[in-house]
Amino acid sequence: MAQQKQTVVSFRVDHHLAEILNNLPDKSAFIREAILRRFHTECPFCRGRGVLPGLIAEWFETQLPRLKTIECKCCNYRYPVDILPPEALTGPGDDFVCSHCREHGHVH
């Protein structure tokens, strides 16, 4: 897979925040992570670790089949149908696109 070209973004901060950021071991990684966390909420089960203990994963798997879900054609996350507004489920064909992908224009 080809490496995605990176773009440099700059922004202004006050002196105190600049000092804090400059003392971080990897300022860029910290800022990227902070921005991404603003757009996505941390999983209440794994708390952002990306893995679950076996007992919780087994319980979660028993709960998922009870939910009717629909997959976003852009990000491939599955959304429970009963939490979505009715207008989110109407679109061209059966192509569901979640509000995050629609709002940020990264519909593939």
C-alpha positions in Angstrom: 0.0 0.0 0.0 1.3 3.4 -0.9 2.3 5.8 1.9 -0.2 8.7 2.1 1.4 12.1 1.6 1.4 14.1 4.8 0.6 17.8 5.0 2.0 20.3 7.6 -0.7 22.3 9.4 0.1 25.2 11.7 -1.9 27.1 14.2 -1.4 29.7 16.9 -1.4 29.0 20.6 -0.6 31.1 23.7 2.9 31.0 25.2 1.9 28.6 28.1 0.4 26.0 25.8 3.4 26.3 23.5 5.7 25.5 26.4 3.6 22.5 27.4 3.6 21.2 23.8 7.3 21.7 23.3 8.0 19.6 26.4 6.2 16.5 24.9 8.3 13.7 23.6 6.3 13.6 20.3 4.3 16.8 19.9 2.9 15.8 16.5 1.6 12.5 17.6 -0.1 14.1 20.7 -1.8 16.7 18.5 -3.0 14.1 15.9 -4.4 11.9 18.7 -6.1 14.8 20.4 -7.8 15.9 17.1 -8.9 12.4 16.2 -10.3 11.9 19.7 -12.4 15.0 19.2 -14.0 13.5 16.1 -14.4 10.0 17.6 -15.6 8.9 21.0 -13.6 6.4 22.9 -15.2 2.9 23.2 -16.7 2.5 26.7 -15.7 -1.1 26.8 -12.0 -1.1 25.8 -11.5 2.6 26.7 -9.4 3.2 23.5 -7.2 0.2 23.8 -8.7 -1.7 20.9 -9.0 -5.0 22.6 -11.3 -6.5 25.2 -10.8 -9.2 27.9 -12.3 -12.5 26.8 -15.2 -12.4 29.2 -16.4 -9.0 28.0 -15.9 -9.9 24.3 -17.9 -13.1 24.7 -20.7 -11.2 26.4 -20.6 -8.5 23.8 -20.9 -11.1 21.0 -24.0 -12.5 22.5 -25.6 -9.0 22.6 -24.8 -7.9 19.0 -27.1 -10.4 17.2 -30.0 -8.8 19.0 -29.4 -5.5 17.3 -30.5 -4.7 13.7 -27.6 -2.8 12.2 -26.6 -1.1 9.0 -23.1 -0.6 7.7 -21.8 2.8 6.5 -20.5 2.3 2.9 -17.7 4.8 3.7 -16.2 3.9 7.1 -17.6 0.4 7.4 -18.7 0.9 11.0 -22.0 -0.8 11.8 -24.7 1.4 13.4 -27.7 0.1 15.4 -30.8 1.1 13.2 -32.9 2.1 16.3 -30.5 4.9 17.3 -30.5 6.5 13.8 -33.0 9.2 12.8 -35.4 8.0 10.0 -33.9 10.4 7.5 -30.5 8.8 7.9 -31.9 5.5 6.5 -33.3 7.0 3.4 -30.9 7.6 0.5 -30.0 6.4 -2.9 -30.5 2.6 -3.0 -29.4 0.8 0.1 -26.2 2.9 0.5 -26.1 4.2 4.1 -23.5 6.8 4.9 -23.2 7.8 8.6 -23.5 11.4 9.6 -19.7 11.7 10.4 -18.7 10.6 6.9 -21.4 12.9 5.3 -20.5 15.9 7.4 -16.7 15.6 6.7 -17.1 14.8 3.0 -15.1 11.6 3.0 -17.7 9.4 1.4 -15.9 6.9 -0.8 
